[in-house]
Amino acid sequence: MSVPSSVLIVGSGVFGLGTAYGLALRPEYKNTKITVLERVPFPAPDGSSIDSSRIIRADYASLPYAQFMAETMPYWRGEWGEEGRYSQSGLALVTENKPGSDDATRFLNEVVKNITEQLGLKVGRKEDGADVTLFQDREGAKQATGAKGGYIGDKGMVNWTSGWAHAEDGIKYMRKKIEALGRVQFRTAEVKRLLFNSSNVEGVELVNGEHITAELTVLATGAWTPKLIDLRGIASATGQVLTYIDITKEEEDRLAAPDQPVLLCEHDGMFIIPPRNRVLKVARHGYGYANPVTIPNPENPSEKITVSLPRTKLDDPNMEIPAEGAAVCRDFLRRAIPSLGDRPFTYTRICWYTDTPTGDWLITYHPKYKGLFVATGGSGHAYKFLPTIGERIVDVMQGRDRDALGVEMRRRWRWPEQRAKVDHVWTDDWRGEGRKGMVLDEEYKKGVRAEGSRL
Ligand SMILES: Cc1cc2nc3c(=O)[nH]c(=O)nc-3n(C[C@H](O)[C@H](O)[C@H](O)COP(=O)(O)OP(=O)(O)OC[C@H]3O[C@@H](n4cnc5c(N)ncnc54)[C@H](O)[C@@H]3O)c2cc1C
């Protein structure tokens, strides 16, 4: 692939900044003009990459992602994790001994097999220096996790070499690293549409009408991408519920103690990350809500299409989460940390995944338009690759396979040969036993978070 004279990257989350960093590091691009556009002042408060925390783990049932993450973990344990950006708290992956939990158990077994047999992590007790502690019943779970009362599942594992990152701080650190290279221009500007001609994209039109041209345009616009290209049956925005409660210093000391891992329930997707700054987060990794919106087809404006797009507090500052989402978070908090069970949520948010049918990302040239590359489809699991994703993105851009993992990833990230036959993609990536097919406005009709009230 020839080196373009200019690259215009739209979006400054994990994929956009990752791409900018990857390009800025490569000597081949030393004469390439690299620009990053972001629709709101950085860091975008409603971007998927911006939050108090993201889980950092190589605990994948999919071996290539586990291997990619095994490559990435040392960065988090090094300078990327400094100044509180990464905490190696451990990650408890748990499920329940009940009918219907077979898939969760199978998933868990795959994870254990990958991290022990393939990545070589040692199984045993933490006190004996093991990396991974397995348990088969509630008593074992209590002992393994040092749980101080409350729900912790009844079978599963703790990987003591996993943890969590302060997501916003990680993204700001990435931007600082890029700025230090002095190769990338940053600009706050919203892209209205791509400048298509029949077989080419020549750049973008901003909402203020200005045109910016580039030899290569990179769309890293996360869950907003279906607004700019036709991604029906390829990727779709799904809204995930996040809730936060304020806690005291004493509560934080107890819940952020070194023996308190992240808790992630495989059967229902509920999770709690150890607190920071006296705020505790309770959330669900699920199939999420679709927000269907009818818009002109960005590639053929005379046609109307319906796609799921984000709706955030920047669209509606009073936006709350549906009662359904508040109730599941409340119920989980009560079970997991009974002493905080009725503490009101001080903040809630819907954060948007860009889901693909398989959970594989979409990192590839557009098959129809020359001059257009996409880096999206994070499917709720891309943050942890922040330090290394850019190198792999630029490999794909260059058509370069540095190793077997690169070959496999390029295959997984390519443009699909066929679009899934649905308007809103419900991913088949494992999300526990959660509900598929929820629509945001339908859930709102049933009620919104009724807080201070005790859901
Ligand atoms: C609730 C939640 C929990 C998650 N938990 C984890 C986890 O524990 N571990 C993990 O590894 N991953 C996790 N993820 C996934 C991870 O955060 C995402 O995969 C990743 O952040 C996606 O990055 P992105 O660059 O695609 O999107 P974003 O970060 O959303 O970046 C896209 C950017 O494009 C900008 N943009 C959009 N449209 C335009 C336009 N027209 N013009 C200019 N700019 C535009 C947006 O403002 C935004 O800043 C989670 C995600 C969510 C939502």
The ligand as an SDF file (V2000), in Angstrom:
LIG
                    3D

 53 58  0  0  0  0  0  0  0  0999 V2000
  -20.2430    0.9050   29.1980 C   0  0  0  0  0  0  0  0  0  0  0  0
  -19.0090    0.4130   28.5100 C   0  0  0  0  0  0  0  0  0  0  0  0
  -18.1540   -0.4340   29.1910 C   0  0  0  0  0  0  0  0  0  0  0  0
  -17.0110   -0.9390   28.5530 C   0  0  0  0  0  0  0  0  0  0  0  0
  -16.1630   -1.7260   29.2540 N   0  0  0  0  0  0  0  0  0  0  0  0
  -15.0030   -2.1210   28.6920 C   0  0  0  0  0  0  0  0  0  0  0  0
  -14.0530   -2.8250   29.4560 C   0  0  0  0  0  0  0  0  0  0  0  0
  -14.2710   -3.0830   30.6530 O   0  0  0  0  0  0  0  0  0  0  0  0
  -12.8780   -3.1720   28.8580 N   0  0  0  0  0  0  0  0  0  0  0  0
  -12.6200   -2.8780   27.5490 C   0  0  0  0  0  0  0  0  0  0  0  0
  -11.5600   -3.2370   27.0540 O   0  0  0  0  0  0  0  0  0  0  0  0
  -13.5140   -2.1980   26.7980 N   0  0  0  0  0  0  0  0  0  0  0  0
  -14.6940   -1.8230   27.3410 C   0  0  0  0  0  0  0  0  0  0  0  0
  -15.5950   -1.1130   26.6210 N   0  0  0  0  0  0  0  0  0  0  0  0
  -15.3730   -0.9260   25.1860 C   0  0  0  0  0  0  0  0  0  0  0  0
  -14.4600    0.1990   24.8440 C   0  0  0  0  0  0  0  0  0  0  0  0
  -14.6410    1.2770   25.7370 O   0  0  0  0  0  0  0  0  0  0  0  0
  -14.7670    0.5870   23.3960 C   0  0  0  0  0  0  0  0  0  0  0  0
  -14.6300   -0.5640   22.5680 O   0  0  0  0  0  0  0  0  0  0  0  0
  -13.8420    1.6730   22.8900 C   0  0  0  0  0  0  0  0  0  0  0  0
  -13.7570    2.7300   23.8090 O   0  0  0  0  0  0  0  0  0  0  0  0
  -14.3570    2.1460   21.5450 C   0  0  0  0  0  0  0  0  0  0  0  0
  -13.5660    3.2270   21.1120 O   0  0  0  0  0  0  0  0  0  0  0  0
  -13.9670    4.0260   19.8090 P   0  0  0  0  0  0  0  0  0  0  0  0
  -12.7770    4.8050   19.4300 O   0  0  0  0  0  0  0  0  0  0  0  0
  -14.5580    3.0920   18.8000 O   0  0  0  0  0  0  0  0  0  0  0  0
  -15.2020    4.9180   20.2190 O   0  0  0  0  0  0  0  0  0  0  0  0
  -15.2980    6.3140   21.0100 P   0  0  0  0  0  0  0  0  0  0  0  0
  -14.4330    6.3320   22.1880 O   0  0  0  0  0  0  0  0  0  0  0  0
  -16.7580    6.5920   21.2130 O   0  0  0  0  0  0  0  0  0  0  0  0
  -14.6890    7.3560   19.9630 O   0  0  0  0  0  0  0  0  0  0  0  0
  -15.4020    7.8160   18.8550 C   0  0  0  0  0  0  0  0  0  0  0  0
  -15.2160    9.3180   18.8170 C   0  0  0  0  0  0  0  0  0  0  0  0
  -15.6990    9.8060   17.5800 O   0  0  0  0  0  0  0  0  0  0  0  0
  -16.2590   11.0820   17.8140 C   0  0  0  0  0  0  0  0  0  0  0  0
  -17.1970   11.3620   16.7180 N   0  0  0  0  0  0  0  0  0  0  0  0
  -18.3260   10.6890   16.4360 C   0  0  0  0  0  0  0  0  0  0  0  0
  -18.9340   11.2320   15.3510 N   0  0  0  0  0  0  0  0  0  0  0  0
  -18.1480   12.2500   14.9400 C   0  0  0  0  0  0  0  0  0  0  0  0
  -18.2520   13.1910   13.8810 C   0  0  0  0  0  0  0  0  0  0  0  0
  -19.2860   13.1710   13.0310 N   0  0  0  0  0  0  0  0  0  0  0  0
  -17.2740   14.1310   13.7440 N   0  0  0  0  0  0  0  0  0  0  0  0
  -16.2130   14.1540   14.5980 C   0  0  0  0  0  0  0  0  0  0  0  0
  -16.0780   13.2820   15.6310 N   0  0  0  0  0  0  0  0  0  0  0  0
  -17.0360   12.3440   15.7960 C   0  0  0  0  0  0  0  0  0  0  0  0
  -16.9690   10.9000   19.1520 C   0  0  0  0  0  0  0  0  0  0  0  0
  -17.2260   12.1420   19.7760 O   0  0  0  0  0  0  0  0  0  0  0  0
  -15.9920   10.0240   19.9120 C   0  0  0  0  0  0  0  0  0  0  0  0
  -15.0900   10.7750   20.6980 O   0  0  0  0  0  0  0  0  0  0  0  0
  -16.7400   -0.5890   27.2160 C   0  0  0  0  0  0  0  0  0  0  0  0
  -17.5900    0.2880   26.5360 C   0  0  0  0  0  0  0  0  0  0  0  0
  -18.7170    0.7970   27.1780 C   0  0  0  0  0  0  0  0  0  0  0  0
  -19.6220    1.7320   26.4240 C   0  0  0  0  0  0  0  0  0  0  0  0
  1  2  1  0
  2  3  1  0
  2 52  2  0
  3  4  2  0
  4  5  1  0
  4 50  1  0
  5  6  2  0
  6  7  1  0
  6 13  1  0
  7  8  2  0
  7  9  1  0
  9 10  1  0
 10 11  2  0
 10 12  1  0
 12 13  2  0
 13 14  1  0
 14 15  1  0
 14 50  1  0
 15 16  1  0
 16 17  1  0
 16 18  1  0
 18 19  1  0
 18 20  1  0
 20 21  1  0
 20 22  1  0
 22 23  1  0
 23 24  1  0
 24 25  2  0
 24 26  1  0
 24 27  1  0
 27 28  1  0
 28 29  2  0
 28 30  1  0
 28 31  1  0
 31 32  1  0
 32 33  1  0
 33 34  1  0
 33 48  1  0
 34 35  1  0
 35 36  1  0
 35 46  1  0
 36 37  1  0
 36 45  1  0
 37 38  2  0
 38 39  1  0
 39 40  1  0
 39 45  2  0
 40 41  1  0
 40 42  2  0
 42 43  1  0
 43 44  2  0
 44 45  1  0
 46 47  1  0
 46 48  1  0
 48 49  1  0
 50 51  2  0
 51 52  1  0
 52 53  1  0
M  END
$$$$
